[in-house]
Amino acid sequence: MLTLIRDARLVVPMDDRRSRLAGGWVLVRDEKIEAVGEASSPPSVRADRVVDATGKVVLPGFVNTHHHLPQTLTRNVPAVQEAPLFRWLVELYEIWRGMDEEATAVAARVGLSELLLTGCTTTTDHLYLFPPGQERLIDVEIGVASELGIRFHPTRGSMSRGRSRGGLPPDDVVQDEEAILADSRRLIREYHDPRPGAMTRIALAPCSPFSVTDDLMRRTADLAREHGVRLHTHLAETKDEETYCLEVNGCRPVEYLDRLGWLGSDVWLAHCVHLSAEEVRQFGETGTGVAHCPSSNFRLGSGVSPVRELMDAGVPVGLGVDGSASNDSSNMLAEVRQALLAHRPGREPAQWLTAEDALWLATRGGARCLGRDDVGSLEPGKAADLVLVDTRRLSYAGAGSDPLAALVFSPWPEPVDTVMVNGRIVVERGELQGVDVPRLIAHADEASAALLDAALRTSGRDYRRKGSGHES
Ligand SMILES: [Zn+2]
Protein backbone atom coordinates (compact mmCIF):
# COMPACT_ATOMS: atom_id res chain seq x y z
CA MET A 1 0.00 0.00 0.00
CA LEU A 2 1.34 3.38 -1.04
CA THR A 3 0.40 6.42 1.05
CA LEU A 4 1.22 9.98 0.06
CA ILE A 5 1.14 12.70 2.70
CA ARG A 6 1.26 15.93 0.74
CA ASP A 7 1.07 19.72 0.80
CA ALA A 8 2.31 19.97 4.39
CA ARG A 9 2.96 23.39 5.81
CA LEU A 10 6.32 21.99 6.85
CA VAL A 11 7.97 18.57 6.95
CA VAL A 12 10.69 18.29 9.59
CA PRO A 13 12.52 14.99 9.07
CA MET A 14 14.93 15.44 12.05
CA ASP A 15 17.74 14.26 9.80
CA ASP A 16 21.42 15.05 10.29
CA ARG A 17 21.15 18.01 7.93
CA ARG A 18 18.34 19.42 10.07
CA SER A 19 16.24 19.90 6.93
CA ARG A 20 12.97 21.81 6.93
CA LEU A 21 10.86 21.12 3.87
CA ALA A 22 8.26 23.80 3.17
CA GLY A 23 5.20 22.47 1.35
CA GLY A 24 6.71 19.02 1.83
CA TRP A 25 5.50 15.48 1.31
CA VAL A 26 6.22 11.99 2.63
CA LEU A 27 5.71 8.82 0.64
CA VAL A 28 5.06 5.66 2.67
CA ARG A 29 5.13 2.14 1.26
CA ASP A 30 3.56 -0.39 3.65
CA GLU A 31 5.45 -0.07 6.95
CA LYS A 32 8.32 2.08 5.71
CA ILE A 33 9.13 5.55 4.47
CA GLU A 34 10.03 5.46 0.80
CA ALA A 35 10.83 9.12 0.11
CA VAL A 36 10.57 12.60 1.61
CA GLY A 37 10.69 15.87 -0.30
CA GLU A 38 9.65 19.48 -0.66
CA ALA A 39 7.02 21.25 -2.75
CA SER A 40 9.34 21.89 -5.68
CA SER A 41 9.91 18.15 -6.33
CA PRO A 42 6.56 16.36 -5.99
CA PRO A 43 6.61 12.56 -6.40
CA SER A 44 5.12 11.22 -9.62
CA VAL A 45 3.24 8.22 -8.26
CA ARG A 46 -0.33 7.08 -8.01
CA ALA A 47 -0.90 6.55 -4.30
CA ASP A 48 -3.52 4.19 -2.84
CA ARG A 49 -4.18 6.68 -0.08
CA VAL A 50 -3.59 10.45 -0.01
CA VAL A 51 -3.40 12.41 3.24
CA ASP A 52 -3.91 16.15 2.84
CA ALA A 53 -1.44 17.84 5.19
CA THR A 54 -2.45 21.43 4.42
CA GLY A 55 -1.70 23.64 7.45
CA LYS A 56 0.09 20.81 9.22
CA VAL A 57 3.62 20.20 10.46
CA VAL A 58 4.85 16.65 9.83
CA LEU A 59 7.36 15.21 12.29
CA PRO A 60 8.78 11.82 13.19
CA GLY A 61 6.80 10.23 16.04
CA PHE A 62 8.22 10.85 19.51
CA VAL A 63 10.05 8.19 21.52
CA ASN A 64 9.21 8.04 25.23
CA THR A 65 12.12 6.51 27.15
CA HIS A 66 10.66 6.15 30.66
CA HIS A 67 7.22 5.39 32.04
CA HIS A 68 5.34 3.35 34.64
CA LEU A 69 1.94 2.82 33.04
CA PRO A 70 0.21 1.30 36.11
CA GLN A 71 0.69 4.63 37.91
CA THR A 72 -1.94 6.15 35.65
CA LEU A 73 -4.47 4.99 38.26
CA THR A 74 -2.62 6.78 41.08
CA ARG A 75 -2.21 10.24 39.64
CA ASN A 76 -2.49 13.18 41.86
CA VAL A 77 -3.04 11.14 45.07
CA PRO A 78 -3.68 13.79 47.78
CA ALA A 79 -1.53 12.11 50.47
CA VAL A 80 1.63 12.38 48.33
CA GLN A 81 1.09 15.58 46.38
CA GLU A 82 3.81 17.23 48.44
CA ALA A 83 6.04 14.19 49.07
CA PRO A 84 9.65 13.77 47.87
CA LEU A 85 10.66 10.48 46.26
CA PHE A 86 11.29 8.15 49.21
CA ARG A 87 8.15 9.06 51.17
CA TRP A 88 6.16 9.13 47.93
CA LEU A 89 7.32 5.58 47.16
CA VAL A 90 6.72 4.18 50.65
CA GLU A 91 3.15 5.52 50.58
CA LEU A 92 2.36 4.44 47.04
CA TYR A 93 3.66 0.86 47.45
CA GLU A 94 0.61 0.40 49.71
CA ILE A 95 -1.73 1.31 46.84
CA TRP A 96 0.20 -0.32 43.99
CA ARG A 97 0.15 -3.66 45.81
CA GLY A 98 -3.54 -3.83 44.80
CA MET A 99 -2.81 -3.86 41.04
CA ASP A 100 -4.13 -6.81 39.07
CA GLU A 101 -4.45 -7.64 35.39
CA GLU A 102 -7.69 -5.73 34.86
CA ALA A 103 -6.38 -2.58 36.55
CA THR A 104 -3.11 -2.82 34.62
CA ALA A 105 -4.98 -3.13 31.33
CA VAL A 106 -7.06 -0.01 31.93
CA ALA A 107 -4.04 1.94 33.21
CA ALA A 108 -2.00 0.97 30.17
CA ARG A 109 -4.86 1.86 27.83
CA VAL A 110 -5.13 5.35 29.35
CA GLY A 111 -1.38 6.05 29.37
CA LEU A 112 -0.72 4.70 25.89
CA SER A 113 -3.71 6.60 24.50
CA GLU A 114 -2.42 9.86 25.95
CA LEU A 115 1.01 9.17 24.49
CA LEU A 116 -0.41 8.57 21.02
CA LEU A 117 -2.58 11.68 21.20
CA THR A 118 0.46 13.79 22.04
CA GLY A 119 2.65 12.46 19.24
CA CYS A 120 4.44 9.47 20.77
CA THR A 121 4.80 6.43 18.51
CA THR A 122 7.37 4.39 20.48
CA THR A 123 7.31 4.00 24.23
CA THR A 124 8.97 2.03 26.95
CA ASP A 125 7.41 0.96 30.20
CA HIS A 126 9.09 0.02 33.46
CA LEU A 127 6.86 -2.34 35.42
CA TYR A 128 8.61 -3.53 38.57
CA LEU A 129 5.94 -4.26 41.20
CA PHE A 130 4.33 -7.65 40.80
CA PRO A 131 1.89 -8.34 43.65
CA PRO A 132 1.77 -12.01 44.65
CA GLY A 133 -0.13 -14.00 42.02
CA GLN A 134 0.14 -11.20 39.43
CA GLU A 135 3.09 -12.35 37.36
CA ARG A 136 1.64 -11.60 33.93
CA LEU A 137 1.16 -7.84 34.09
CA ILE A 138 3.73 -7.11 31.36
CA ASP A 139 1.96 -9.59 29.09
CA VAL A 140 -1.23 -7.59 29.66
CA GLU A 141 0.51 -4.33 28.72
CA ILE A 142 1.94 -5.88 25.57
CA GLY A 143 -1.58 -6.94 24.56
CA VAL A 144 -2.95 -3.41 25.04
CA ALA A 145 -0.03 -1.80 23.16
CA SER A 146 -0.54 -4.12 20.25
CA GLU A 147 -4.27 -3.38 20.18
CA LEU A 148 -3.62 0.40 20.12
CA GLY A 149 -0.84 0.00 17.57
CA ILE A 150 1.99 1.76 19.45
CA ARG A 151 5.58 0.50 19.20
CA PHE A 152 6.43 -0.89 22.61
CA HIS A 153 9.60 -1.56 24.60
CA PRO A 154 8.39 -2.93 27.95
CA THR A 155 11.15 -3.45 30.48
CA ARG A 156 10.99 -6.36 32.91
CA GLY A 157 11.40 -4.46 36.17
CA SER A 158 12.20 -6.11 39.47
CA MET A 159 12.56 -5.56 43.19
CA SER A 160 14.35 -8.10 45.38
CA ARG A 161 15.61 -6.11 48.36
CA GLY A 162 12.75 -5.65 50.81
CA ARG A 163 12.79 -3.73 54.07
CA SER A 164 14.24 -6.64 56.06
CA ARG A 165 17.31 -6.57 53.78
CA GLY A 166 17.81 -2.82 54.00
CA GLY A 167 15.67 -1.90 50.98
CA LEU A 168 12.78 0.55 50.71
CA PRO A 169 9.81 -1.62 49.56
CA PRO A 170 7.77 -3.89 51.88
CA ASP A 171 8.98 -7.51 51.86
CA ASP A 172 5.77 -8.91 50.41
CA VAL A 173 5.99 -6.95 47.13
CA VAL A 174 9.54 -8.00 46.28
CA GLN A 175 10.25 -11.17 44.35
CA ASP A 176 12.64 -14.04 44.60
CA GLU A 177 15.69 -13.55 42.36
CA GLU A 178 15.38 -16.90 40.61
CA ALA A 179 11.74 -16.14 39.78
CA ILE A 180 12.72 -12.70 38.40
CA LEU A 181 15.42 -14.15 36.16
CA ALA A 182 13.20 -17.00 34.95
CA ASP A 183 10.40 -14.57 34.06
CA SER A 184 12.90 -12.27 32.30
CA ARG A 185 14.00 -15.22 30.16
CA ARG A 186 10.38 -16.10 29.43
CA LEU A 187 9.49 -12.57 28.29
CA ILE A 188 12.53 -12.36 26.02
CA ARG A 189 11.68 -15.73 24.51
CA GLU A 190 8.01 -14.93 23.97
CA TYR A 191 8.12 -11.30 22.87
CA HIS A 192 11.55 -9.86 22.04
CA ASP A 193 11.90 -9.10 18.34
CA PRO A 194 15.44 -8.00 17.38
CA ARG A 195 14.62 -7.39 13.70
CA PRO A 196 14.51 -3.90 12.13
CA GLY A 197 10.99 -2.49 12.30
CA ALA A 198 10.16 -4.54 15.42
CA MET A 199 6.95 -3.52 17.22
CA THR A 200 7.95 -5.17 20.53
CA ARG A 201 11.30 -5.37 22.24
CA ILE A 202 12.04 -6.38 25.81
CA ALA A 203 14.66 -4.82 28.10
CA LEU A 204 15.61 -5.81 31.65
CA ALA A 205 15.26 -3.27 34.43
CA PRO A 206 15.97 -3.88 38.13
CA CYS A 207 14.18 -0.98 39.80
CA SER A 208 16.80 1.07 41.66
CA PRO A 209 19.86 0.79 43.90
CA PHE A 210 17.60 0.85 46.98
CA SER A 211 15.27 -1.98 45.97
CA VAL A 212 17.47 -4.70 44.43
CA THR A 213 20.58 -6.59 45.48
CA ASP A 214 24.02 -6.36 43.87
CA ASP A 215 23.72 -9.98 42.89
CA LEU A 216 20.50 -9.36 40.94
CA MET A 217 22.07 -6.36 39.18
CA ARG A 218 25.03 -8.46 38.03
CA ARG A 219 23.01 -11.49 36.98
CA THR A 220 20.49 -9.32 35.13
CA ALA A 221 23.31 -7.67 33.17
CA ASP A 222 24.74 -11.08 32.27
CA LEU A 223 21.34 -12.33 31.16
CA ALA A 224 20.67 -9.21 29.05
CA ARG A 225 24.03 -9.48 27.32
CA GLU A 226 23.59 -13.18 26.70
CA HIS A 227 20.32 -12.41 24.85
CA GLY A 228 21.28 -9.08 23.27
CA VAL A 229 18.60 -7.06 25.08
CA ARG A 230 19.11 -3.66 26.71
CA LEU A 231 19.38 -2.69 30.37
CA HIS A 232 17.51 0.04 32.19
CA THR A 233 17.16 1.33 35.76
CA HIS A 234 16.63 4.50 37.80
CA LEU A 235 19.80 6.31 38.81
CA ALA A 236 20.98 9.40 40.68
CA GLU A 237 17.44 10.68 40.96
CA THR A 238 17.67 12.30 44.40
CA LYS A 239 20.13 13.35 47.07
CA ASP A 240 18.47 10.77 49.35
CA GLU A 241 19.52 8.05 46.92
CA GLU A 242 23.08 9.37 46.90
CA THR A 243 23.16 9.31 50.72
CA TYR A 244 21.71 5.78 50.75
CA CYS A 245 24.32 4.61 48.25
CA LEU A 246 27.21 6.20 50.16
CA GLU A 247 26.02 4.58 53.40
CA VAL A 248 25.23 1.12 52.00
CA ASN A 249 27.78 0.76 49.19
CA GLY A 250 30.44 3.27 50.22
CA CYS A 251 30.32 5.06 46.87
CA ARG A 252 28.21 7.32 44.67
CA PRO A 253 25.47 5.79 42.49
CA VAL A 254 27.44 5.97 39.22
CA GLU A 255 30.48 4.26 40.73
CA TYR A 256 28.17 1.61 42.15
CA LEU A 257 26.77 0.88 38.68
CA ASP A 258 30.24 0.90 37.16
CA ARG A 259 31.39 -1.74 39.66
CA LEU A 260 28.46 -3.94 38.65
CA GLY A 261 29.28 -3.70 34.93
CA TRP A 262 26.30 -1.46 34.28
CA LEU A 263 27.84 1.38 32.24
CA GLY A 264 27.78 0.83 28.48
CA SER A 265 26.09 1.58 25.20
CA ASP A 266 23.42 -1.08 25.88
CA VAL A 267 22.25 0.75 29.03
CA TRP A 268 19.97 3.76 29.45
CA LEU A 269 19.19 5.23 32.86
CA ALA A 270 16.24 7.26 34.09
CA HIS A 271 16.76 10.71 35.69
CA CYS A 272 20.54 11.12 36.30
CA VAL A 273 19.91 14.41 38.11
CA HIS A 274 22.86 14.31 40.50
CA LEU A 275 25.94 13.72 38.35
CA SER A 276 29.43 15.15 38.77
CA ALA A 277 31.37 16.52 35.77
CA GLU A 278 33.52 13.39 35.88
CA GLU A 279 30.41 11.16 35.79
CA VAL A 280 29.06 13.06 32.78
CA ARG A 281 32.36 12.40 31.02
CA GLN A 282 32.16 8.71 31.96
CA PHE A 283 28.67 8.47 30.43
CA GLY A 284 29.98 10.02 27.23
CA GLU A 285 32.93 7.64 27.02
CA THR A 286 30.86 4.53 27.68
CA GLY A 287 27.84 5.60 25.59
CA THR A 288 25.51 5.11 28.58
CA GLY A 289 22.15 6.73 27.78
CA VAL A 290 19.92 8.97 29.91
CA ALA A 291 16.12 9.23 30.01
CA HIS A 292 15.55 12.84 31.02
CA CYS A 293 12.26 13.30 32.92
CA PRO A 294 12.01 17.00 33.79
CA SER A 295 8.34 17.10 34.89
CA SER A 296 8.82 14.26 37.35
CA ASN A 297 12.06 15.78 38.65
CA PHE A 298 10.28 19.08 39.33
CA ARG A 299 7.19 17.42 40.79
CA LEU A 300 9.21 15.43 43.35
CA GLY A 301 11.66 18.27 43.98
CA SER A 302 14.53 16.04 42.82
CA GLY A 303 16.47 18.66 40.85
CA VAL A 304 17.54 19.32 37.26
CA SER A 305 19.64 16.90 35.23
CA PRO A 306 22.76 18.43 33.56
CA VAL A 307 21.32 17.79 30.11
CA ARG A 308 23.31 20.42 28.23
CA GLU A 309 26.55 18.92 29.60
CA LEU A 310 25.37 15.38 28.76
CA MET A 311 24.53 16.42 25.20
CA ASP A 312 27.90 18.16 24.82
CA ALA A 313 29.63 14.98 26.05
CA GLY A 314 27.91 12.98 23.30
CA VAL A 315 25.66 11.03 25.68
CA PRO A 316 22.47 9.58 24.16
CA VAL A 317 19.73 11.62 25.90
CA GLY A 318 16.03 10.90 25.43
CA LEU A 319 12.91 12.26 27.08
CA GLY A 320 10.61 10.41 29.44
CA VAL A 321 7.24 11.41 30.84
CA ASP A 322 7.94 9.05 33.78
CA GLY A 323 5.07 7.41 35.66
CA SER A 324 1.81 9.22 36.00
CA ALA A 325 2.08 9.39 39.79
CA SER A 326 4.92 11.89 39.43
CA ASN A 327 4.09 13.84 36.27
CA ASP A 328 0.96 13.40 36.41
CA SER A 329 0.24 12.96 32.76
CA SER A 330 1.61 11.11 29.76
CA ASN A 331 1.67 14.19 27.54
CA MET A 332 4.79 13.81 25.45
CA LEU A 333 4.67 17.25 23.85
CA ALA A 334 4.29 18.85 27.28
CA GLU A 335 7.48 17.02 28.27
CA VAL A 336 9.27 18.48 25.26
CA ARG A 337 8.23 21.94 26.44
CA GLN A 338 9.32 21.16 29.99
CA ALA A 339 12.76 20.19 28.62
CA LEU A 340 12.88 23.49 26.74
CA LEU A 341 12.22 25.45 29.93
CA ALA A 342 14.05 23.34 32.54
CA HIS A 343 17.59 24.34 31.57
CA ARG A 344 17.18 28.11 31.45
CA PRO A 345 17.10 29.46 35.03
CA GLY A 346 20.56 30.40 36.25
CA ARG A 347 22.33 29.64 32.96
CA GLU A 348 23.80 31.70 30.17
CA PRO A 349 21.40 31.89 27.19
CA ALA A 350 24.06 30.24 24.99
CA GLN A 351 23.53 27.06 27.05
CA TRP A 352 19.74 27.03 26.87
CA LEU A 353 18.03 24.26 24.95
CA THR A 354 16.30 25.43 21.78
CA ALA A 355 12.91 24.13 20.64
CA GLU A 356 14.72 22.03 18.06
CA ASP A 357 17.11 20.64 20.71
CA ALA A 358 14.12 19.58 22.82
CA LEU A 359 12.45 17.94 19.80
CA TRP A 360 15.75 16.24 18.95
CA LEU A 361 15.80 14.61 22.41
CA ALA A 362 12.22 13.43 21.90
CA THR A 363 13.03 11.82 18.53
CA ARG A 364 16.65 11.03 17.66
CA GLY A 365 17.87 11.05 21.26
CA GLY A 366 15.17 8.65 22.41
CA ALA A 367 15.75 6.31 19.47
CA ARG A 368 19.45 6.20 20.35
CA CYS A 369 18.68 5.39 24.01
CA LEU A 370 16.62 2.41 22.84
CA GLY A 371 19.28 1.29 20.37
CA ARG A 372 17.08 1.90 17.33
CA ASP A 373 18.30 3.36 14.07
CA ASP A 374 15.01 2.58 12.31
CA VAL A 375 12.84 5.18 14.12
CA GLY A 376 13.26 8.83 15.20
CA SER A 377 13.60 10.46 11.77
CA LEU A 378 11.74 10.66 8.47
CA GLU A 379 14.20 9.19 5.98
CA PRO A 380 13.94 6.56 3.26
CA GLY A 381 14.02 3.04 4.70
CA LYS A 382 12.97 4.05 8.22
CA ALA A 383 9.79 2.87 9.89
CA ALA A 384 6.73 4.92 8.93
CA ASP A 385 6.17 6.46 12.39
CA LEU A 386 5.00 10.01 11.94
CA VAL A 387 2.86 12.72 13.37
CA LEU A 388 0.84 15.54 11.79
CA VAL A 389 0.10 18.58 13.93
CA ASP A 390 -2.49 21.05 12.68
CA THR A 391 -1.12 24.55 13.24
CA ARG A 392 -4.50 26.15 12.52
CA ARG A 393 -5.26 26.27 16.24
CA LEU A 394 -5.79 29.19 18.60
CA SER A 395 -2.63 28.52 20.59
CA TYR A 396 -0.49 28.79 17.44
CA ALA A 397 -2.17 31.91 16.10
CA GLY A 398 0.42 34.65 15.74
CA ALA A 399 3.31 32.14 15.89
CA GLY A 400 3.49 31.50 12.16
CA SER A 401 7.03 32.74 11.56
CA ASP A 402 8.42 29.51 13.04
CA PRO A 403 5.72 26.82 13.00
CA LEU A 404 8.08 24.11 14.29
CA ALA A 405 9.13 26.05 17.39
CA ALA A 406 5.48 27.02 17.92
CA LEU A 407 4.68 23.37 18.72
CA VAL A 408 7.08 23.59 21.67
CA PHE A 409 6.71 27.20 22.81
CA SER A 410 2.91 27.37 22.40
CA PRO A 411 1.64 23.83 22.88
CA TRP A 412 -1.93 22.76 22.32
CA PRO A 413 -2.96 20.28 25.03
CA GLU A 414 -3.87 17.49 22.63
CA PRO A 415 -2.17 18.71 19.52
CA VAL A 416 -2.05 15.78 17.21
CA ASP A 417 -4.19 15.55 14.11
CA THR A 418 -2.86 12.30 12.61
CA VAL A 419 -0.52 9.62 13.94
CA MET A 420 0.90 6.81 11.86
CA VAL A 421 2.80 3.92 13.46
CA ASN A 422 4.49 1.37 11.23
CA GLY A 423 2.40 2.58 8.31
CA ARG A 424 -0.91 2.22 10.16
CA ILE A 425 -2.98 5.33 10.97
CA VAL A 426 -3.90 5.05 14.66
CA VAL A 427 -5.05 8.64 15.27
CA GLU A 428 -7.11 10.48 12.68
CA ARG A 429 -8.56 14.01 12.97
CA GLY A 430 -7.43 13.99 16.61
CA GLU A 431 -9.39 10.82 17.44
CA LEU A 432 -7.90 7.52 18.55
CA GLN A 433 -9.05 4.78 16.25
CA GLY A 434 -11.04 2.04 17.98
CA VAL A 435 -11.03 3.54 21.50
CA ASP A 436 -14.22 4.58 23.29
CA VAL A 437 -12.61 7.38 25.29
CA PRO A 438 -15.56 8.32 27.59
CA ARG A 439 -15.95 4.65 28.54
CA LEU A 440 -12.21 4.34 29.12
CA ILE A 441 -12.24 7.37 31.45
CA ALA A 442 -15.14 5.94 33.47
CA HIS A 443 -13.42 2.59 33.73
CA ALA A 444 -10.14 4.20 34.87
CA ASP A 445 -11.89 6.32 37.52
CA GLU A 446 -13.61 3.22 38.90
CA ALA A 447 -10.40 1.20 38.95
CA SER A 448 -8.54 4.05 40.64
CA ALA A 449 -11.21 4.43 43.33
CA ALA A 450 -11.15 0.67 43.94
CA LEU A 451 -7.38 0.78 44.48
CA LEU A 452 -7.66 3.60 47.04
CA ASP A 453 -10.51 1.77 48.81
CA ALA A 454 -8.43 -1.40 48.96
CA ALA A 455 -5.46 0.53 50.35
CA LEU A 456 -7.69 2.03 53.04
CA ARG A 457 -8.84 -1.46 54.05
CA THR A 458 -5.38 -3.03 54.11
CA SER A 459 -3.30 -0.18 55.53
CA GLY A 460 -5.91 1.80 57.45
CA ARG A 461 -4.77 4.99 55.72
CA ASP A 462 -7.00 7.26 53.69
CA TYR A 463 -4.88 8.39 50.76
CA ARG A 464 -7.59 10.75 49.63
CA ARG A 465 -6.65 13.06 52.46
CA LYS A 466 -3.55 15.19 52.46
CA GLY A 467 -1.00 14.38 55.14
CA SER A 468 -2.79 11.20 56.22
CA GLY A 469 0.28 9.05 55.65
CA HIS A 470 3.16 8.23 57.94
CA GLU A 471 6.62 9.75 57.64
CA SER A 472 9.35 7.39 56.56
ZN1 LIG B 1 10.59 6.00 37.04
Residues whose N, C-alpha, C, O or C-beta is under 5 A from the ligand:
A	BS01	ZN	D322 G323
